[in-house]
Amino acid sequence: MTLGMEWDEDRPYTDPLNSEIAMENAPDRYRFVLERPVIAEPGTRWIYSGGSVALVGAIIERGTGKRLPDFAREVLFEPLGIAKFHWNAGRDGVASPASGLRLTAPDLLKIGMLFVQNGAWNGKRIVSEEWIAQSLAPAISTGDGLSYGRLWFSGDAPVPAFDGQRSWYAGFGNGGQRLWLMPDAGIAAVIYSGKYNSWDAWITPTRVWREIILANLLKA
C-alpha cells in the first residue's frame, strides 16, 4: 500500500469512480493501475489500494505459472484442509486478489491459527516463520493510529489478563468481515458482519473484538 500512486477507495464500492471498481471495469486492469499518477514517493505514504494487491496477484501468477486460485489451493488450502472456497473473477476472467476470495468462517480461522502457530499446521510447516514475522511486522503508519505490514493492519490493545498492552493484527474486509490475531495470547478470531458497502460496518466487529473477546475471554 505504499506504491505512491493515486488511488481512491474511500468512495462507496457502488460508485463507478471508486478506483477498485474502475479497475475491474477497465479493459486491462494492470494498465489501469500502472497508469495512475504518482503522487508520493514510493514507500513513504500509505494509500489503501486494491490495485497494488492486483499487481501482487499478477506477480504470483506469472512467477508460478498457475492461476491464483489453483496456486492457493495447492500450497495453502489443501494443506489446511480447506476444501470449499469461491474466488470472484472480473470480466476478463482474472481472479480478483484484492476482494474476490470467499471462505467460510471456520476455514478463515484456520488461516488465522496458521499465523498464530508461526506457519505450522498439525505439526507440518506450511509457511516459513520468517515470512510470518515479516508479514506481521509494522512497516508504515496508516495515519489513523494503526500500522500496516504486508496486508495486515496492526495496533495495540489493553488486555486485562496480561496487565498491559498487547499487539494485535487483523485483515479487514468489506462489510465488517474481520480476521483478528493476538499471537501473544494464542488467539485468532473471525467476525463476519455482512454489512457490505456500509460506512459503519467496522463498528460492530471492533466492539466484539474489544469488549467481548479481549475483555472477557482473556480474564483467565
Z-matrix of the N, CA and C atoms (Angstrom, degrees):
N
C 1 1.467
C 2 1.521 1 112.82
N 3 1.329 2 117.05 1 21.91
C 4 1.467 3 119.92 2 -180.00
C 5 1.532 4 111.41 3 -125.13
N 6 1.327 5 116.78 4 32.10
C 7 1.462 6 119.22 5 178.06
C 8 1.518 7 112.12 6 -65.15
N 9 1.331 8 116.37 7 -26.45
C 10 1.455 9 120.06 8 -177.90
C 11 1.511 10 113.85 9 84.92
N 12 1.331 11 116.79 10 7.59
C 13 1.463 12 120.32 11 -178.63
C 14 1.531 13 110.66 12 -89.86
N 15 1.319 14 115.41 13 148.04
C 16 1.455 15 121.26 14 176.02
C 17 1.524 16 109.70 15 -59.79
N 18 1.338 17 116.08 16 130.60
C 19 1.465 18 119.88 17 179.79
C 20 1.523 19 108.72 18 -159.65
N 21 1.310 20 117.47 19 135.39
C 22 1.465 21 121.22 20 -176.73
C 23 1.519 22 110.65 21 -129.69
N 24 1.326 23 115.53 22 100.30
C 25 1.466 24 120.38 23 171.91
C 26 1.527 25 111.14 24 -111.31
N 27 1.332 26 116.25 25 17.49
C 28 1.464 27 119.71 26 174.34
C 29 1.519 28 110.78 27 -77.83
N 30 1.312 29 117.01 28 -22.60
C 31 1.463 30 120.64 29 176.06
C 32 1.533 31 109.56 30 -69.06
N 33 1.325 32 118.00 31 154.49
C 34 1.470 33 120.04 32 175.47
C 35 1.528 34 110.30 33 -58.87
N 36 1.324 35 116.37 34 150.24
C 37 1.460 36 120.12 35 -179.96
C 38 1.526 37 112.38 36 -75.34
N 39 1.329 38 115.60 37 -0.03
C 40 1.464 39 120.58 38 171.37
C 41 1.529 40 111.48 39 -89.71
N 42 1.327 41 116.81 40 -6.36
C 43 1.461 42 122.85 41 -178.14
C 44 1.529 43 109.14 42 -91.97
N 45 1.332 44 118.61 43 122.58
C 46 1.470 45 120.09 44 -179.66
C 47 1.520 46 113.22 45 -63.90
N 48 1.344 47 117.82 46 -14.55
C 49 1.456 48 121.14 47 177.53
C 50 1.527 49 112.37 48 -86.02
N 51 1.319 50 117.21 49 -8.33
C 52 1.464 51 120.01 50 170.44
C 53 1.530 52 106.96 51 -58.99
N 54 1.318 53 116.77 52 130.51
C 55 1.470 54 119.37 53 -171.51
C 56 1.523 55 112.95 54 -61.37
N 57 1.336 56 118.02 55 -36.53
C 58 1.464 57 118.29 56 179.89
C 59 1.524 58 110.96 57 -67.93
N 60 1.328 59 116.58 58 -40.68
C 61 1.464 60 120.05 59 178.23
C 62 1.526 61 110.11 60 -65.51
N 63 1.331 62 116.25 61 -41.20
C 64 1.467 63 119.69 62 177.90
C 65 1.522 64 110.58 63 -62.99
N 66 1.329 65 117.04 64 -37.35
C 67 1.471 66 120.77 65 177.16
C 68 1.527 67 110.18 66 -63.16
N 69 1.325 68 116.97 67 -45.16
C 70 1.464 69 120.33 68 -179.03
C 71 1.527 70 111.50 69 -64.69
N 72 1.329 71 116.56 70 -28.78
C 73 1.465 72 120.63 71 -178.46
C 74 1.530 73 112.40 72 -88.53
N 75 1.321 74 117.27 73 -9.95
C 76 1.466 75 121.00 74 -176.60
C 77 1.532 76 110.74 75 -74.49
N 78 1.326 77 117.96 76 150.68
C 79 1.473 78 120.96 77 177.11
C 80 1.525 79 112.41 78 -60.62
N 81 1.327 80 116.81 79 -34.53
C 82 1.465 81 121.85 80 179.97
C 83 1.526 82 107.62 81 -134.70
N 84 1.325 83 117.00 82 104.19
C 85 1.464 84 120.52 83 -174.92
C 86 1.523 85 112.91 84 -61.46
N 87 1.329 86 116.95 85 -37.95
C 88 1.461 87 120.06 86 -177.08
C 89 1.524 88 111.36 87 -71.24
N 90 1.314 89 117.16 88 -39.45
C 91 1.460 90 120.24 89 176.21
C 92 1.525 91 109.56 90 -63.80
N 93 1.331 92 116.30 91 -39.67
C 94 1.465 93 120.04 92 178.55
C 95 1.525 94 110.39 93 -57.69
N 96 1.333 95 116.25 94 -46.39
C 97 1.461 96 120.13 95 -178.76
C 98 1.528 97 111.12 96 -65.45
N 99 1.306 98 116.26 97 -49.00
C 100 1.465 99 120.72 98 -172.71
C 101 1.528 100 113.15 99 -73.19
N 102 1.325 101 117.15 100 -14.40
C 103 1.454 102 119.99 101 177.18
C 104 1.525 103 113.09 102 -92.89
N 105 1.360 104 117.21 103 2.58
C 106 1.465 105 118.60 104 176.76
C 107 1.525 106 109.02 105 -66.34
N 108 1.329 107 117.35 106 143.07
C 109 1.472 108 120.01 107 177.15
C 110 1.531 109 111.14 108 -62.34
N 111 1.304 110 116.74 109 143.44
C 112 1.456 111 121.52 110 175.16
C 113 1.524 112 107.99 111 -85.57
N 114 1.342 113 116.54 112 121.51
C 115 1.468 114 120.57 113 -175.44
C 116 1.527 115 111.97 114 -117.16
N 117 1.331 116 117.65 115 -2.75
C 118 1.467 117 121.03 116 177.92
C 119 1.520 118 108.75 117 -152.05
N 120 1.296 119 115.83 118 152.15
C 121 1.457 120 119.81 119 177.10
C 122 1.522 121 109.21 120 -63.76
N 123 1.332 122 118.50 121 127.78
C 124 1.468 123 120.78 122 -178.92
C 125 1.527 124 111.73 123 -52.60
N 126 1.326 125 114.60 124 136.47
C 127 1.452 126 120.89 125 177.92
C 128 1.513 127 115.01 126 88.75
N 129 1.332 128 117.65 127 -1.76
C 130 1.464 129 119.67 128 -174.66
C 131 1.526 130 114.23 129 -110.88
N 132 1.325 131 118.14 130 -16.78
C 133 1.464 132 120.12 131 -174.69
C 134 1.522 133 110.18 132 -139.04
N 135 1.324 134 116.01 133 133.93
C 136 1.460 135 121.91 134 179.61
C 137 1.526 136 108.98 135 -86.40
N 138 1.321 137 115.95 136 120.03
C 139 1.467 138 121.91 137 175.32
C 140 1.523 139 107.24 138 -131.55
N 141 1.319 140 117.23 139 112.34
C 142 1.456 141 120.58 140 -177.29
C 143 1.520 142 109.65 141 -60.01
N 144 1.338 143 116.33 142 125.70
C 145 1.464 144 119.74 143 -171.18
C 146 1.514 145 111.93 144 -148.74
N 147 1.323 146 115.53 145 110.75
C 148 1.453 147 119.76 146 171.23
C 149 1.519 148 111.22 147 -66.34
N 150 1.328 149 116.60 148 -21.85
C 151 1.454 150 120.26 149 178.31
C 152 1.517 151 112.35 150 -65.98
N 153 1.339 152 116.56 151 -38.18
C 154 1.461 153 118.72 152 178.82
C 155 1.527 154 110.50 153 -66.06
N 156 1.333 155 117.26 154 -34.40
C 157 1.467 156 120.44 155 177.87
C 158 1.524 157 110.32 156 -71.09
N 159 1.328 158 116.85 157 -33.95
C 160 1.471 159 120.27 158 175.17
C 161 1.527 160 110.24 159 -60.03
N 162 1.326 161 116.52 160 -38.86
C 163 1.466 162 119.93 161 178.91
C 164 1.530 163 110.79 162 -67.68
N 165 1.333 164 116.81 163 -38.60
C 166 1.466 165 119.86 164 176.05
C 167 1.528 166 109.92 165 -59.65
N 168 1.332 167 116.37 166 -43.83
C 169 1.465 168 120.11 167 178.73
C 170 1.517 169 111.74 168 -60.53
N 171 1.336 170 116.42 169 -40.85
C 172 1.465 171 120.07 170 179.35
C 173 1.525 172 111.15 171 -64.75
N 174 1.322 173 116.61 172 -39.78
C 175 1.469 174 120.67 173 178.96
C 176 1.530 175 110.41 174 -63.52
N 177 1.338 176 116.37 175 -42.40
C 178 1.471 177 120.10 176 178.79
C 179 1.524 178 110.21 177 -62.41
N 180 1.330 179 116.88 178 -45.69
C 181 1.469 180 119.64 179 -178.46
C 182 1.527 181 111.76 180 -64.45
N 183 1.313 182 116.73 181 -41.98
C 184 1.467 183 119.05 182 -179.32
C 185 1.523 184 111.19 183 -71.06
N 186 1.321 185 116.54 184 -34.54
C 187 1.458 186 120.02 185 -179.30
C 188 1.516 187 113.74 186 -73.15
N 189 1.349 188 116.35 187 -33.57
C 190 1.471 189 120.39 188 -177.76
C 191 1.518 190 112.60 189 -97.15
N 192 1.329 191 116.82 190 -19.06
C 193 1.456 192 120.04 191 -175.65
C 194 1.516 193 112.95 192 72.90
N 195 1.338 194 116.73 193 18.57
C 196 1.467 195 121.47 194 -177.82
C 197 1.520 196 110.06 195 -129.25
N 198 1.330 197 115.33 196 151.47
C 199 1.450 198 119.90 197 172.82
C 200 1.522 199 108.98 198 -64.25
N 201 1.319 200 115.55 199 146.97
C 202 1.464 201 120.22 200 -175.18
C 203 1.531 202 112.93 201 -55.53
N 204 1.347 203 119.80 202 -46.01
C 205 1.465 204 118.57 203 178.49
C 206 1.528 205 112.92 204 -62.26
N 207 1.330 206 117.18 205 -36.26
C 208 1.466 207 120.23 206 179.79
C 209 1.523 208 111.14 207 -68.31
N 210 1.330 209 116.39 208 -42.06
C 211 1.462 210 120.12 209 178.70
C 212 1.524 211 110.64 210 -65.31
N 213 1.339 212 116.76 211 -43.34
C 214 1.460 213 120.40 212 179.17
C 215 1.528 214 111.27 213 -63.07
N 216 1.335 215 116.42 214 -39.85
C 217 1.466 216 119.70 215 178.55
C 218 1.525 217 110.86 216 -61.56
N 219 1.319 218 115.91 217 -42.85
C 220 1.462 219 120.55 218 -175.11
C 221 1.523 220 112.74 219 -69.80
N 222 1.339 221 116.85 220 -47.01
C 223 1.468 222 119.02 221 -170.08
C 224 1.520 223 113.88 222 -97.63
N 225 1.347 224 118.03 223 -15.09
C 226 1.462 225 119.61 224 -176.06
C 227 1.524 226 112.93 225 -127.59
N 228 1.319 227 117.46 226 -55.64
C 229 1.461 228 119.23 227 -172.19
C 230 1.522 229 113.26 228 -67.07
N 231 1.324 230 117.23 229 -50.30
C 232 1.465 231 119.00 230 -179.38
C 233 1.525 232 112.42 231 -62.07
N 234 1.345 233 119.95 232 -43.32
C 235 1.466 234 119.08 233 176.73
C 236 1.530 235 113.40 234 -60.75
N 237 1.345 236 117.06 235 -27.53
C 238 1.463 237 120.87 236 179.24
C 239 1.522 238 112.34 237 -90.86
N 240 1.318 239 117.35 238 -0.47
C 241 1.457 240 119.92 239 -179.10
C 242 1.517 241 113.02 240 75.65
N 243 1.333 242 117.08 241 25.98
C 244 1.468 243 121.68 242 176.92
C 245 1.525 244 108.23 243 -93.25
N 246 1.323 245 115.15 244 107.50
C 247 1.460 246 119.66 245 -174.28
C 248 1.528 247 113.23 246 -98.38
N 249 1.324 248 116.68 247 -21.67
C 250 1.463 249 120.08 248 -173.48
C 251 1.522 250 109.84 249 -125.65
N 252 1.326 251 116.05 250 124.25
C 253 1.463 252 121.12 251 174.20
C 254 1.519 253 108.09 252 -156.92
N 255 1.308 254 115.77 253 164.43
C 256 1.468 255 121.23 254 176.86
C 257 1.520 256 107.92 255 -133.43
N 258 1.326 257 115.91 256 139.70
C 259 1.459 258 120.60 257 -179.75
C 260 1.523 259 108.77 258 -128.79
N 261 1.321 260 116.71 259 108.86
C 262 1.458 261 120.84 260 179.91
C 263 1.527 262 111.20 261 -64.33
N 264 1.316 263 115.13 262 146.01
C 265 1.463 264 121.08 263 177.68
C 266 1.518 265 109.75 264 -123.01
N 267 1.327 266 115.30 265 156.10
C 268 1.450 267 120.32 266 177.60
C 269 1.517 268 111.64 267 -79.94
N 270 1.311 269 115.54 268 -174.65
C 271 1.462 270 120.62 269 179.94
C 272 1.526 271 111.92 270 -63.05
N 273 1.334 272 115.41 271 -23.11
C 274 1.465 273 120.31 272 179.81
C 275 1.520 274 112.60 273 -85.99
N 276 1.331 275 116.44 274 1.41
C 277 1.459 276 120.43 275 179.57
C 278 1.514 277 114.47 276 82.74
N 279 1.341 278 117.27 277 1.12
C 280 1.461 279 121.68 278 -179.26
C 281 1.527 280 109.72 279 -85.04
N 282 1.328 281 116.77 280 126.96
C 283 1.461 282 120.96 281 177.77
C 284 1.522 283 109.69 282 -61.85
N 285 1.319 284 116.80 283 134.91
C 286 1.458 285 121.67 284 -176.67
C 287 1.528 286 110.68 285 -83.04
N 288 1.339 287 118.26 286 110.02
C 289 1.459 288 120.11 287 178.77
C 290 1.524 289 112.51 288 -68.87
N 291 1.342 290 116.60 289 -28.80
C 292 1.462 291 120.12 290 -172.42
C 293 1.526 292 112.97 291 -73.76
N 294 1.318 293 117.30 292 -38.17
C 295 1.468 294 117.93 293 -172.76
C 296 1.523 295 112.98 294 -151.58
N 297 1.329 296 117.54 295 19.95
C 298 1.456 297 118.41 296 -172.52
C 299 1.504 298 116.84 297 -94.39
N 300 1.337 299 118.22 298 -19.30
C 301 1.467 300 120.19 299 -172.33
C 302 1.520 301 111.91 300 -77.42
N 303 1.332 302 116.10 301 135.10
C 304 1.464 303 122.84 302 175.84
C 305 1.528 304 108.63 303 -123.39
N 306 1.333 305 115.97 304 124.39
C 307 1.461 306 122.55 305 178.59
C 308 1.519 307 109.52 306 -130.80
N 309 1.325 308 116.96 307 154.43
C 310 1.453 309 119.37 308 170.65
C 311 1.522 310 108.34 309 -71.55
N 312 1.328 311 116.32 310 159.51
C 313 1.465 312 120.23 311 179.90
C 314 1.531 313 112.14 312 -59.81
N 315 1.344 314 119.84 313 -45.33
C 316 1.472 315 118.78 314 178.60
C 317 1.525 316 113.44 315 -61.30
N 318 1.330 317 117.11 316 -33.97
C 319 1.465 318 118.97 317 179.86
C 320 1.521 319 111.33 318 -74.58
N 321 1.327 320 117.31 319 -38.03
C 322 1.459 321 118.96 320 175.29
C 323 1.524 322 110.45 321 -63.18
N 324 1.327 323 115.78 322 -35.62
C 325 1.464 324 120.02 323 177.85
C 326 1.529 325 111.35 324 -61.36
N 327 1.332 326 117.41 325 -33.41
C 328 1.464 327 120.46 326 177.66
C 329 1.528 328 110.68 327 -61.05
N 330 1.331 329 116.39 328 -40.45
C 331 1.460 330 119.56 329 178.11
C 332 1.524 331 109.61 330 -65.07
N 333 1.330 332 116.73 331 -39.80
C 334 1.455 333 119.58 332 176.77
C 335 1.512 334 112.09 333 -61.30
N 336 1.318 335 117.21 334 -44.76
C 337 1.463 336 120.41 335 -179.98
C 338 1.521 337 111.79 336 -67.82
N 339 1.333 338 116.58 337 -29.57
C 340 1.465 339 119.44 338 174.99
C 341 1.531 340 110.23 339 -59.35
N 342 1.325 341 116.49 340 -40.07
C 343 1.462 342 120.09 341 178.04
C 344 1.520 343 111.17 342 -71.67
N 345 1.321 344 117.05 343 -42.18
C 346 1.462 345 120.26 344 179.18
C 347 1.528 346 110.36 345 -60.56
N 348 1.339 347 116.58 346 -33.46
C 349 1.466 348 121.89 347 -178.91
C 350 1.530 349 112.28 348 -93.53
N 351 1.338 350 115.22 349 21.78
C 352 1.472 351 121.60 350 174.93
C 353 1.524 352 113.41 351 56.32
N 354 1.326 353 116.56 352 36.92
C 355 1.457 354 120.37 353 172.34
C 356 1.512 355 115.49 354 91.86
N 357 1.335 356 117.50 355 4.62
C 358 1.466 357 120.83 356 -179.85
C 359 1.527 358 110.15 357 -106.30
N 360 1.355 359 115.16 358 149.88
C 361 1.467 360 120.51 359 179.14
C 362 1.524 361 108.28 360 -144.96
N 363 1.326 362 114.69 361 121.50
C 364 1.466 363 120.72 362 -178.47
C 365 1.531 364 111.65 363 51.55
N 366 1.328 365 115.28 364 41.60
C 367 1.452 366 120.62 365 176.94
C 368 1.516 367 115.26 366 79.13
N 369 1.332 368 117.39 367 3.54
C 370 1.465 369 121.07 368 -178.40
C 371 1.519 370 109.97 369 -114.14
N 372 1.326 371 116.47 370 137.28
C 373 1.451 372 121.53 371 178.76
C 374 1.528 373 110.20 372 -77.13
N 375 1.345 374 116.50 373 118.64
C 376 1.461 375 122.22 374 179.91
C 377 1.529 376 110.14 375 -103.44
N 378 1.321 377 115.51 376 -43.17
C 379 1.471 378 122.39 377 -179.86
C 380 1.526 379 107.01 378 -132.43
N 381 1.316 380 117.46 379 144.36
C 382 1.462 381 120.17 380 -177.90
C 383 1.530 382 111.09 381 -68.01
N 384 1.325 383 115.93 382 148.56
C 385 1.464 384 120.37 383 176.36
C 386 1.521 385 110.36 384 -60.90
N 387 1.323 386 116.64 385 -35.61
C 388 1.464 387 120.26 386 -179.91
C 389 1.515 388 110.93 387 -61.56
N 390 1.335 389 116.25 388 -42.05
C 391 1.468 390 119.18 389 179.76
C 392 1.519 391 111.07 390 -66.25
N 393 1.329 392 117.61 391 -40.35
C 394 1.465 393 120.92 392 177.97
C 395 1.525 394 109.27 393 -58.66
N 396 1.324 395 117.07 394 -48.72
C 397 1.465 396 121.41 395 -177.93
C 398 1.524 397 111.27 396 -62.37
N 399 1.323 398 117.18 397 -43.40
C 400 1.454 399 120.59 398 -179.35
C 401 1.528 400 111.57 399 -67.99
N 402 1.319 401 116.17 400 -35.69
C 403 1.461 402 120.05 401 -179.21
C 404 1.523 403 111.87 402 -64.81
N 405 1.324 404 116.22 403 -41.36
C 406 1.462 405 120.74 404 -175.00
C 407 1.525 406 112.85 405 -85.57
N 408 1.312 407 118.25 406 -19.01
C 409 1.463 408 120.90 407 -176.07
C 410 1.526 409 110.75 408 -61.69
N 411 1.331 410 118.76 409 125.04
C 412 1.463 411 120.71 410 177.54
C 413 1.528 412 110.76 411 -59.29
N 414 1.322 413 115.94 412 131.63
C 415 1.461 414 120.67 413 -177.16
C 416 1.520 415 112.73 414 -114.11
N 417 1.351 416 116.56 415 -29.14
C 418 1.465 417 119.53 416 -176.67
C 419 1.528 418 108.56 417 -159.16
N 420 1.312 419 116.43 418 152.04
C 421 1.463 420 121.58 419 177.15
C 422 1.530 421 109.75 420 -80.05
N 423 1.334 422 115.74 421 142.82
C 424 1.458 423 120.43 422 176.76
C 425 1.523 424 111.68 423 -84.79
N 426 1.329 425 116.73 424 -9.96
C 427 1.455 426 120.25 425 178.82
C 428 1.511 427 114.27 426 91.79
N 429 1.341 428 117.05 427 -2.80
C 430 1.470 429 119.29 428 -179.88
C 431 1.534 430 111.30 429 -126.75
N 432 1.315 431 116.24 430 29.10
C 433 1.451 432 120.75 431 177.31
C 434 1.510 433 115.04 432 95.02
N 435 1.318 434 117.71 433 -5.89
C 436 1.456 435 121.58 434 178.96
C 437 1.529 436 110.29 435 -108.71
N 438 1.315 437 115.18 436 168.08
C 439 1.457 438 121.38 437 174.48
C 440 1.516 439 108.48 438 -119.10
N 441 1.329 440 116.10 439 170.86
C 442 1.454 441 120.73 440 -177.20
C 443 1.517 442 109.48 441 -141.56
N 444 1.329 443 115.65 442 135.39
C 445 1.456 444 121.41 443 176.19
C 446 1.513 445 109.69 444 -109.80
N 447 1.325 446 116.69 445 -132.83
C 448 1.465 447 120.28 446 177.46
C 449 1.524 448 109.14 447 -90.11
N 450 1.331 449 113.99 448 81.34
C 451 1.468 450 124.27 449 179.77
C 452 1.528 451 113.11 450 73.37
N 453 1.322 452 118.27 451 14.82
C 454 1.466 453 122.95 452 175.24
C 455 1.530 454 110.09 453 -117.20
N 456 1.332 455 115.97 454 129.86
C 457 1.455 456 120.20 455 166.99
C 458 1.523 457 108.07 456 -77.65
N 459 1.335 458 117.18 457 154.11
C 460 1.461 459 119.86 458 177.09
C 461 1.520 460 110.42 459 -148.71
N 462 1.327 461 114.12 460 157.26
C 463 1.460 462 120.77 461 179.02
C 464 1.513 463 109.82 462 -167.24
N 465 1.318 464 116.40 463 -170.37
C 466 1.464 465 122.40 464 177.72
C 467 1.512 466 108.91 465 -123.36
N 468 1.328 467 115.83 466 149.86
C 469 1.450 468 120.94 467 179.40
C 470 1.526 469 109.76 468 -143.45
N 471 1.355 470 117.04 469 144.78
C 472 1.465 471 119.21 470 175.78
C 473 1.524 472 110.23 471 -71.66
N 474 1.323 473 116.20 472 133.03
C 475 1.463 474 120.97 473 -179.55
C 476 1.524 475 108.35 474 -124.67
N 477 1.336 476 118.38 475 110.47
C 478 1.467 477 120.88 476 -176.10
C 479 1.524 478 113.82 477 -54.02
N 480 1.326 479 116.37 478 -40.03
C 481 1.463 480 119.02 479 -175.52
C 482 1.527 481 112.21 480 -66.92
N 483 1.334 482 116.70 481 -24.55
C 484 1.460 483 119.96 482 -178.30
C 485 1.521 484 112.19 483 -103.19
N 486 1.344 485 115.93 484 -1.04
C 487 1.464 486 120.65 485 177.35
C 488 1.525 487 111.30 486 54.47
N 489 1.297 488 115.85 487 47.30
C 490 1.465 489 119.24 488 178.84
C 491 1.510 490 111.73 489 167.18
N 492 1.338 491 116.12 490 -171.11
C 493 1.454 492 122.85 491 -179.32
C 494 1.524 493 110.83 492 -83.59
N 495 1.314 494 115.50 493 145.20
C 496 1.451 495 121.69 494 173.81
C 497 1.530 496 108.63 495 -135.10
N 498 1.315 497 115.81 496 148.67
C 499 1.466 498 120.38 497 -178.88
C 500 1.523 499 110.95 498 -79.17
N 501 1.314 500 115.83 499 142.43
C 502 1.456 501 121.48 500 172.97
C 503 1.537 502 108.46 501 -126.75
N 504 1.324 503 114.33 502 160.81
C 505 1.464 504 122.14 503 179.52
C 506 1.521 505 107.17 504 -137.83
N 507 1.326 506 116.52 505 149.09
C 508 1.456 507 117.65 506 -176.79
C 509 1.519 508 111.96 507 -155.11
N 510 1.324 509 114.32 508 147.71
C 511 1.452 510 122.02 509 167.15
C 512 1.513 511 107.12 510 -101.47
N 513 1.327 512 117.25 511 124.31
C 514 1.462 513 122.32 512 -177.92
C 515 1.521 514 109.33 513 -104.64
N 516 1.319 515 116.94 514 124.87
C 517 1.453 516 121.31 515 178.78
C 518 1.510 517 112.38 516 -115.77
N 519 1.320 518 116.20 517 160.44
C 520 1.455 519 122.79 518 177.64
C 521 1.523 520 110.24 519 -56.22
N 522 1.319 521 116.07 520 137.42
C 523 1.453 522 120.44 521 175.59
C 524 1.513 523 115.01 522 88.51
N 525 1.340 524 117.15 523 5.93
C 526 1.459 525 119.00 524 -179.33
C 527 1.514 526 113.94 525 89.58
N 528 1.328 527 117.21 526 14.04
C 529 1.472 528 119.56 527 175.10
C 530 1.531 529 107.88 528 -75.51
N 531 1.322 530 116.54 529 131.19
C 532 1.457 531 120.40 530 -173.35
C 533 1.528 532 111.88 531 -139.98
N 534 1.326 533 114.56 532 141.04
C 535 1.460 534 121.63 533 167.04
C 536 1.519 535 106.19 534 -121.43
N 537 1.331 536 116.18 535 110.82
C 538 1.461 537 122.27 536 -178.03
C 539 1.527 538 109.68 537 -104.47
N 540 1.322 539 116.71 538 140.19
C 541 1.456 540 122.12 539 176.87
C 542 1.521 541 109.91 540 -128.33
N 543 1.334 542 116.42 541 140.29
C 544 1.458 543 122.44 542 166.62
C 545 1.526 544 105.91 543 -136.49
N 546 1.338 545 116.74 544 84.30
C 547 1.469 546 120.62 545 -174.35
C 548 1.519 547 114.19 546 -56.90
N 549 1.349 548 118.10 547 -35.59
C 550 1.458 549 120.22 548 -179.50
C 551 1.518 550 112.34 549 -59.92
N 552 1.330 551 115.68 550 -28.20
C 553 1.463 552 120.22 551 -179.45
C 554 1.522 553 112.32 552 -101.57
N 555 1.343 554 116.85 553 0.63
C 556 1.455 555 120.27 554 -179.03
C 557 1.509 556 113.16 555 69.07
N 558 1.326 557 117.02 556 30.99
C 559 1.466 558 120.70 557 -173.33
C 560 1.522 559 112.03 558 -116.81
N 561 1.325 560 115.30 559 133.46
C 562 1.462 561 123.89 560 166.21
C 563 1.519 562 106.80 561 -128.24
N 564 1.318 563 117.07 562 138.00
C 565 1.467 564 120.38 563 -177.72
C 566 1.521 565 109.65 564 -138.84
N 567 1.314 566 115.40 565 136.17
C 568 1.460 567 121.67 566 176.75
C 569 1.522 568 108.58 567 -111.87
N 570 1.316 569 116.02 568 131.52
C 571 1.461 570 121.39 569 176.83
C 572 1.522 571 107.52 570 -129.42
N 573 1.319 572 116.65 571 120.41
C 574 1.459 573 121.45 572 176.35
C 575 1.523 574 108.44 573 -108.15
N 576 1.320 575 116.36 574 127.88
C 577 1.455 576 121.53 575 -178.52
C 578 1.526 577 111.98 576 -108.78
N 579 1.340 578 116.79 577 -45.57
C 580 1.461 579 120.13 578 176.86
C 581 1.514 580 115.31 579 81.28
N 582 1.343 581 117.70 580 12.56
C 583 1.470 582 120.06 581 178.72
C 584 1.532 583 108.83 582 -90.50
N 585 1.292 584 116.04 583 66.72
C 586 1.457 585 121.04 584 -174.89
C 587 1.528 586 112.21 585 -61.81
N 588 1.344 587 114.18 586 138.41
C 589 1.460 588 122.83 587 176.59
C 590 1.527 589 113.46 588 61.75
N 591 1.325 590 117.10 589 21.12
C 592 1.466 591 121.30 590 178.83
C 593 1.526 592 109.42 591 -100.84
N 594 1.314 593 117.35 592 134.67
C 595 1.466 594 121.53 593 -175.64
C 596 1.523 595 111.72 594 -65.27
N 597 1.348 596 117.44 595 -28.27
C 598 1.463 597 120.25 596 -176.00
C 599 1.529 598 112.87 597 -102.31
N 600 1.341 599 116.92 598 19.27
C 601 1.470 600 120.16 599 -175.89
C 602 1.525 601 112.22 600 -64.25
N 603 1.332 602 117.96 601 -22.66
C 604 1.465 603 121.68 602 -176.77
C 605 1.521 604 113.03 603 -76.12
N 606 1.343 605 117.96 604 -19.65
C 607 1.467 606 120.97 605 -169.86
C 608 1.526 607 112.11 606 -64.81
N 609 1.324 608 117.58 607 -52.17
C 610 1.463 609 120.63 608 -175.43
C 611 1.529 610 112.92 609 -64.50
N 612 1.340 611 119.63 610 -50.40
C 613 1.469 612 117.77 611 -179.97
C 614 1.523 613 113.05 612 -62.36
N 615 1.324 614 117.69 613 -34.53
C 616 1.462 615 120.01 614 177.80
C 617 1.520 616 110.74 615 -66.47
N 618 1.320 617 116.69 616 -40.09
C 619 1.469 618 120.66 617 178.44
C 620 1.527 619 110.91 618 -65.79
N 621 1.317 620 117.21 619 -41.12
C 622 1.467 621 120.52 620 178.10
C 623 1.525 622 110.51 621 -61.01
N 624 1.334 623 116.39 622 -44.91
C 625 1.464 624 120.79 623 -179.64
C 626 1.534 625 111.20 624 -61.99
N 627 1.333 626 116.08 625 -47.87
C 628 1.461 627 119.65 626 -174.71
C 629 1.526 628 112.97 627 -76.94
N 630 1.331 629 116.12 628 -47.48
C 631 1.461 630 119.85 629 -168.62
C 632 1.521 631 114.04 630 -91.17
N 633 1.310 632 117.36 631 -19.12
C 634 1.466 633 119.43 632 -179.42
C 635 1.521 634 110.89 633 -110.53
N 636 1.321 635 116.31 634 -56.50
C 637 1.470 636 118.85 635 -174.61
C 638 1.524 637 111.22 636 -69.59
N 639 1.332 638 117.05 637 -54.85
C 640 1.455 639 119.07 638 -176.37
C 641 1.522 640 112.13 639 -71.42
N 642 1.325 641 117.23 640 -41.48
C 643 1.454 642 120.30 641 -174.60
C 644 1.531 643 112.83 642 -74.06
N 645 1.337 644 117.46 643 -31.21
C 646 1.458 645 119.85 644 -173.79
C 647 1.521 646 114.69 645 -108.16
N 648 1.315 647 117.26 646 -48.32
C 649 1.463 648 118.68 647 -174.94
C 650 1.517 649 112.50 648 -68.98
N 651 1.341 650 117.42 649 -23.41
C 652 1.455 651 119.66 650 -177.87
C 653 1.528 652 114.14 651 -96.08
N 654 1.320 653 117.73 652 3.20
C 655 1.471 654 120.07 653 -179.41
C 656 1.517 655 111.68 654 -62.18
N 657 1.315 656 116.18 655 -34.19
C 658 1.459 657 119.77 656 -178.76
C 659 1.522 658 111.14 657 -76.68
